[in-house]
């Protein structure tokens, strides 16, 4: 094999650049060519660099959307996706085997550059990425012609998104952009927010204020490493924050519908989502003849499936990937969620419906009327410390041992246990192997189409409950009311059960 290579990028967090240079210097001293961006760049550009340089691995120095005091890095493999077993465990084991850090080879960063062992990555790779972004636009003619008519407020929340997101929008024809100046520049202290997470309304407050001041159509915000997208807009005089499932629904429906209208929807096409993402996306995909695939939570699993399909089923055409935690990927040039491409796609969607005299909430309702209403609720129960961890274990064990046939008056059709790798069909009386990696997740599929999943968080002291309600009877108002009633009943049941554990 030729000399191995690693691609490196970094966000705006405290010492991210310094940590990235340290990583490059260690790689160079150990016989690995390091390719590091000249300026901070998002996750998508790191993944792109891995694939562009045919690197064996990648490093993104970031703590994503976590509070300011955190930093760390994400590790990528030669396919441009985050590492999965066994590579992740092997890396951790090798790290834990180090007994003396003075034994780790290291060299001066500038000397590494001088000797050609460390390479600066510049505009040529960035330009190639943006060309691919443009080529993946669904309706570029509409955007170039009418993009100026959509007034956008964008905030990078002190992260990496300002330059790439502005460029991508401008390249596609969206020139009417207001930037939240107080949050425009990279700043690892994130001084204007308690946490730079665009999933939270508080992180978008300054952008929403600017939207109201300028009468803009839409707010979009990205996190420090620009892999997540949050959205806000005004509807019937109120500020509305679509959740990650709803944003994914809008994107997915727009892609499938527009490609079909253009006669460009490919045969053998597929999309990927996580098991805790709304099943309504599967209903929509089925309507357009697009195959659906589910994975465990996290884009590393989504992109792992994409890589497997690329090798084993090259005849299949990837169209879209999404997870409920505000991550989206509308093309296959990289192998992680891409906030830059998400910003341009969301702008396309908003412009498409604005030309029809509709905002995104009205567009959602139109989709609900055609395909049925879905309501997704995420309940986080936080239990800190050693006692909290034990409490979470007891809750998971309780549900695992409960083995009910009904919950909240709803008949259970299927119980999935990703830790035991079993899928039990209570109607058919079968118990088969669940072909997923082992994970501490339990899922209930109800006969009426509703779903409930629960799992401990992998990074925080909390247990998560994903409630997914599907309603198809009655008018839209009746469906919404019924969905909320069922959700409230499930929430009450979960809270009571958790309290008793």
C-alpha positions in Angstrom: 0.0 0.0 0.0 1.1 3.6 -0.7 1.9 5.7 2.3 -1.3 6.1 4.3 -3.1 9.4 4.5 -5.5 11.1 6.9 -7.8 14.1 6.3 -8.3 16.6 9.1 -10.7 19.5 9.7 -11.8 21.5 12.8 -14.5 23.8 14.0 -14.6 27.0 16.0 -14.4 25.5 19.5 -11.7 26.5 21.9 -8.3 25.2 20.6 -9.8 23.2 17.8 -7.2 24.5 15.3 -4.4 23.7 17.8 -5.7 20.2 18.4 -6.0 19.6 14.7 -2.4 20.7 14.2 -1.3 18.4 17.0 -3.1 15.5 15.4 -1.5 16.3 12.0 2.0 16.5 13.6 1.5 13.1 15.3 0.4 11.5 12.1 3.3 13.0 10.1 5.8 11.7 12.7 4.3 8.2 12.4 4.6 8.0 8.6 1.0 9.1 7.7 0.5 12.0 5.3 -1.8 14.6 6.9 -4.2 16.7 4.9 -5.5 19.6 7.0 -7.7 22.5 5.8 -6.2 26.0 5.8 -9.3 27.3 7.5 -12.0 25.8 9.7 -14.5 23.8 7.8 -17.7 21.7 8.5 -18.1 18.0 8.9 -19.2 17.5 5.3 -16.0 19.0 3.9 -14.0 16.7 6.2 -15.8 13.6 4.8 -15.4 15.0 1.3 -11.6 15.4 1.9 -11.3 11.8 3.0 -12.9 10.6 -0.2 -11.2 13.2 -2.4 -7.7 12.3 -1.2 -8.4 8.6 -1.0 -7.4 8.8 2.7 -7.4 5.9 5.1 -9.1 7.9 7.8 -10.3 11.3 8.9 -10.4 13.5 12.0 -12.9 16.2 12.7 -12.0 18.2 15.8 -15.3 19.2 17.3 -17.8 18.6 20.1 -20.7 19.2 17.6 -23.6 21.0 19.3 -22.6 20.5 22.9 -22.0 23.3 25.4 -18.8 25.5 25.1 -16.7 23.7 27.7 -16.5 20.6 25.5 -14.2 19.6 22.7 -13.2 16.3 21.2 -13.1 14.7 17.7 -15.0 12.4 15.4 -13.0 9.7 13.6 -13.8 8.7 10.1 -12.8 5.6 8.0 -11.6 5.4 4.4 -15.2 5.5 3.1 -15.7 9.0 4.6 -18.1 7.8 7.3 -17.7 7.8 11.0 -16.1 4.6 12.3 -18.3 1.7 13.3 -17.4 -1.7 15.0 -14.9 -3.1 15.0 -12.8 -0.1 14.0 -14.1 2.1 16.8 -13.3 -0.4 19.4 -9.9 -1.1 17.9 -9.0 2.5 18.0 -10.1 2.9 21.7 -8.2 -0.3 22.6 -5.0 1.0 21.0 -5.4 4.3 22.8 -5.9 2.6 26.1 -2.8 0.4 25.5 -0.6 3.5 25.6 1.2 3.5 29.0 3.7 6.4 28.3 2.7 9.3 26.1 6.4 10.1 25.6 6.6 7.0 23.5 4.2 8.5 20.9 6.2 9.9 18.0 5.7 13.6 17.4 7.2 16.3 15.2 7.0 20.1 14.8 4.0 21.0 12.7 5.9 23.6 10.6 8.7 21.1 10.0 6.1 18.6 8.8 4.7 21.1 6.3 8.3 22.0 5.2 9.1 18.3 4.6 5.9 17.6 2.7 4.5 15.3 5.4 1.7 17.7 6.2 -0.3 19.2 3.4 -2.6 22.3 3.5 -6.0 21.6 1.9 -7.2 24.7 0.0 -9.7 26.1 -2.4 -9.4 23.3 -5.0 -11.0 20.7 -2.8 -13.6 23.3 -1.5 -14.5 24.2 -5.1 -14.9 20.6 -6.0 -17.3 20.1 -3.1 -19.4 23.2 -4.0 -19.6 22.1 -7.6 -21.0 18.8 -6.3 -23.5 20.7 -4.1 -24.7 22.6 -7.2 -25.0 19.4 -9.2 -27.3 17.8 -6.6 -29.8 20.7 -6.6 -33.3 19.4 -7.4 -34.7 22.4 -9.3 -31.7 24.7 -10.0 -33.5 26.6 -12.8 -36.2 27.7 -10.3 -33.6 28.8 -7.8 -31.5 30.8 -10.2 -34.6 32.5 -11.6 -36.5 33.2 -8.4 -34.1 32.6 -5.5 -33.9 36.3 -4.8 -37.6 36.3 -3.9 -37.0 34.1 -0.8 -35.8 36.2 2.1 -33.6 34.1 4.3 -32.2 34.8 7.8 -29.2 32.5 8.5 -27.1 32.1 11.6 -24.0 29.9 12.0 -24.2 30.3 15.8 -20.5 31.2 16.0 -19.5 28.0 14.1 -18.1 26.9 10.8 -21.1 27.6 8.6 -20.9 31.3 7.6 -18.6 31.1 4.6 -19.7 27.7 3.1 -23.5 28.2 3.6 -23.4 31.7 2.2 -21.4 30.5 -0.8 -23.7 27.5 -1.4 -26.8 29.7 -1.3 -25.3 32.4 -3.5 -24.1 29.8 -6.0 -27.6 28.4 -6.3 -29.2 31.8 -6.7 -30.3 32.7 -3.2 -28.9 36.2 -2.8 -31.5 37.7 -0.4 -29.8 36.7 2.8 -29.7 38.4 6.2 -26.9 37.2 8.5 -27.2 37.4 12.3 -24.1 39.6 12.7 -23.7 39.0 16.5 -23.4 35.2 15.8 -21.5 35.4 12.4 -17.9 35.0 13.4 -16.4 31.8 14.8 -16.1 32.0 18.6 -15.6 28.9 20.8 -17.2 30.6 23.8 -20.5 30.9 22.0 -21.2 34.1 23.9 -24.8 34.7 22.7 -26.2 31.2 23.5 -26.2 28.8 26.4 -25.7 26.0 24.0 -25.1 26.3 20.2 -27.7 23.7 19.3 -30.1 24.8 16.5 -32.6 22.1 17.7 -33.3 24.5 20.6 -35.5 27.5 20.0 -33.3 29.6 22.4 -30.3 29.2 20.0 -32.3 30.7 17.1 -33.8 33.6 19.1 -31.6 36.3 17.6 -32.3 35.0 14.1 -36.0 34.9 14.8 -35.8 38.5 16.1 -34.1 39.5 12.8 -36.7 37.6 10.8 -39.5 39.6 12.4 -37.6 42.9 12.0 -36.9 42.3 8.3 -40.1 40.4 7.5 -38.1 37.4 6.2 -39.6 34.1 5.0 -37.5 31.7 6.9 -34.8 31.3 9.6 -32.1 28.7 9.3 -29.4 27.9 11.8 -26.5 25.4 12.0 -24.4 24.1 14.8 -20.6 24.6 15.3 -19.6 21.8 12.9 -22.5 22.5 10.5 -23.9 19.1 10.4 -27.4 20.0 11.8 -30.0 22.4 10.6 -32.7 24.1 12.6 -35.6 26.1 11.1 -38.1 28.7 12.2 -40.8 30.6 10.5 -43.9 32.6 11.2 -47.3 31.0 10.7 -50.7 32.6 11.6 -48.8 35.3 13.7 -46.8 32.8 15.7 -43.2 31.6 15.5 -43.1 27.9 14.6 -40.1 25.6 14.9 -40.5 22.4 12.8 -38.9 19.4 14.4 -36.4 17.2 12.7 -39.0 14.7 11.6 -41.0 17.5 9.9 -38.0 19.0 8.2 -37.1 15.6 6.9 -40.7 15.0 5.7 -40.6 18.3 3.7 -37.3 17.6 2.2 -38.0 14.0 1.3 -41.5 14.8 -0.2 -40.0 17.7 -2.2 -37.2 15.5 -3.7 -39.5 12.6 -4.7 -42.3 14.8 -6.0 -40.1 17.1 -7.9 -38.0 14.4 -9.5 -41.2 12.6 -10.5 -42.7 15.8 -12.0 -39.4 16.2 -14.0 -39.4 12.6 -15.1 -36.1 12.1 -13.3 -37.1 9.9 -10.5 -34.7 6.9 -11.0 -35.6 3.3 -10.8 -34.2 1.2 -8.0 -34.0 4.3 -5.8 -33.9 4.2 -2.1 -33.6 6.4 1.0 -32.4 5.7 4.6 -33.6 6.8 8.0 -33.1 5.7 11.6 -35.6 3.4 13.4 -36.6 6.3 15.6 -37.5 8.6 12.7 -41.1 9.0 11.6 -42.7 6.1 9.7 -44.6 8.6 7.6 -41.5 9.0 5.5 -41.8 5.3 4.6 -45.4 5.9 3.5 -44.4 8.7 1.3 -41.5 6.8 -0.2 -43.7 3.8 -0.9 -46.2 6.1 -2.8 -43.3 7.2 -5.1 -41.9 3.7 -5.5 -38.8 4.5 -3.4 -37.4 1.7 -1.2 -37.0 2.5 2.5 -34.2 1.3 4.8 -33.9 1.7 8.6 -30.8 1.8 10.7 -29.8 2.3 14.3 -29.7 5.9 15.6 -26.8 7.9 14.2 -25.5 8.8 10.8 -22.6 6.4 11.1 -25.1 3.6 10.7 -26.9 5.4 7.9 -23.7 5.9 5.9 -22.5 2.5 6.7 -25.6 1.1 5.0 -25.0 3.5 2.0 -21.4 2.2 1.7 -22.7 -1.4 1.8 -25.3 -0.7 -0.9 -22.6 1.0 -3.0 -20.5 -2.2 -3.0 -23.2 -4.9 -2.9 -26.1 -3.2 -4.9 -24.5 -0.7 -7.2 -27.6 -0.7 -9.4 -29.6 1.1 -6.6 -29.8 4.9 -6.6 -29.5 6.8 -3.3 -31.8 9.8 -3.0 -31.9 10.9 0.7 -31.0 10.1 4.3 -32.4 11.6 7.5 -32.7 11.2 11.2 -35.0 12.9 13.6 -32.2 14.8 15.4 -32.0 17.4 12.6 -29.6 15.6 10.3 -30.0 15.3 6.5 -28.1 14.2 3.5 -29.5 14.8 0.0 -26.7 13.4 -2.1 -24.0 10.7 -1.9 -20.7 12.7 -2.3 -20.0 12.6 1.4 -20.8 10.1 4.2 -22.2 12.2 7.0 -25.1 14.6 7.6 -24.5 17.8 5.7 -25.7 21.1 7.1 -24.6 23.1 4.0 -26.5 20.9 1.6 -29.4 21.0 4.0 -29.5 24.8 4.0 -29.6 24.9 0.2 -32.2 22.1 0.0 -34.4 23.7 2.6 -34.2 27.0 0.7 -35.4 25.1 -2.5 -38.3 23.7 -0.5 -39.3 27.0 0.9 -39.1 28.8 -2.4 -41.0 26.0 -4.2 -43.9 26.5 -1.8 -43.7 30.3 -1.6 -44.3 30.3 -5.4 -47.4 28.3 -4.7 -48.5 30.8 -2.0 -47.7 28.5 0.9 -45.4 28.5 3.8 -43.7 25.4 5.2 -46.4 24.7 7.8 -49.1 24.9 5.2 -47.0 22.6 3.0 -46.8 20.1 5.9 -50.5 20.1 6.4 -51.0 19.4 2.7 -48.7 16.4 2.9 -50.5 15.3 6.1 -53.9 15.5 4.3 -52.6 13.3 1.5 -50.6 10.7 3.4 -52.0 10.8 6.9 -51.0 12.8 10.0 -48.0 12.0 12.0 -46.9 13.4 15.4 -43.6 12.7 16.9 -42.6 13.5 20.5 -39.3 13.0 22.1 -39.3 12.6 25.9 -35.9 12.9 27.7 -35.7 11.8 31.3 -32.5 13.0 32.9 -30.9 11.0 35.7 -27.4 12.2 36.7 -24.6 10.4 38.4 -24.1 6.8 39.5 -27.6 6.6 40.9 -29.0 8.0 37.7 -27.2 5.4 35.6 -28.6 2.7 37.8 -32.1 4.2 37.5 -31.8 4.2 33.7 -30.7 0.5 33.8 -33.7 -0.3 35.9 -36.1 1.4 33.5 -34.7 -0.5 30.5 -34.9 -3.7 32.4 -38.5 -3.1 33.5 -39.6 -2.5 29.9 -37.6 -5.5 28.8 -39.2 -7.8 31.4 -42.7 -6.3 31.0 -43.3 -8.0 27.7 -46.9 -6.6 27.3 -49.5 -7.4 24.7 -51.1 -3.9 25.1 -49.8 -0.5 26.1 -52.2 2.4 26.8 -55.0 0.5 25.3 -53.2 -0.1 22.0 -52.5 -3.7 20.8 -48.8 -4.4 20.3 -48.0 -6.2 17.0 -44.2 -6.4 17.1 -41.6 -6.0 19.9 -38.0 -5.4 18.8 -35.2 -5.9 21.2 -31.9 -4.7 19.7 -29.9 -5.9 22.7 -31.2 -9.4 22.5 -31.3 -9.2 18.6 -34.9 -10.4 18.5 -38.0 -9.4 16.7 -41.2 -10.9 18.1 -44.4 -10.8 16.1 -47.2 -11.3 18.7 -49.8 -11.8 16.0 -48.0 -14.5 14.1 -46.4 -16.0 17.2 -42.9 -15.8 15.7 -39.6 -14.8 17.2 -36.8 -14.2 14.7 -33.3 -12.8 14.7 -33.1 -9.0 14.3 -30.4 -8.3 11.8 -29.0 -5.1 13.4 -25.9 -4.4 15.4 -26.4 -5.0 19.1 -27.7 -1.9 20.9 -29.6 -1.1 24.0 -32.9 -0.2 22.3 -36.4 -1.5 22.6 -39.1 -0.8 20.1 -42.9 -1.4 20.0 -44.9 -1.5 16.8 -48.6 -1.2 17.5 -51.3 -2.7 15.4 -52.8 0.8 14.6 -49.4 2.0 13.1 -48.1 3.9 16.1 -44.6 3.2 17.4 -42.7 3.6 20.7 -38.9 3.3 21.1 -36.7 3.8 24.1 -33.0 3.9 24.6 -30.4 5.4 26.9 -28.4 8.3 25.4 -24.9 7.4 24.4 -23.4 10.8 25.4 -25.7 12.3 28.1 -27.2 11.0 31.5 -30.7 10.5 30.0 -33.0 7.9 28.7 -34.9 8.8 25.5 -38.5 7.8 24.6 -39.5 8.3 20.9 -43.3 8.4 20.5 -44.6 8.2 16.9 -48.3 8.5 16.3 -50.0 7.9 13.0 -53.6 9.1 12.4 -55.6 8.5 9.2 -59.2 8.9 10.2 -61.2 12.1 10.2 -60.2 15.6 8.9 -56.8 17.1 9.7 -58.0 18.9 12.9 -59.5 15.6 14.2 -56.3 13.7 13.4 -54.2 16.3 15.3 -56.5 16.2 18.3 -56.5 12.4 18.4 -52.7 12.2 18.0 -52.2 14.6 20.9 -54.6 12.7 23.1 -52.8 9.4 22.5 -49.4 11.1 23.0 -50.5 12.5 26.4 -51.7 9.1 27.5 -48.3 7.5 26.5 -46.4 10.3 28.2 -48.3 9.8 31.4 -47.7 6.1 31.3 -44.0 6.5 30.7 -43.5 9.1 33.5 -45.4 7.0 36.0 -43.5 3.8 35.0 -40.2 5.6 35.2 -41.0 7.1 38.6 -41.9 3.7 40.0 -38.6 2.0 38.8 
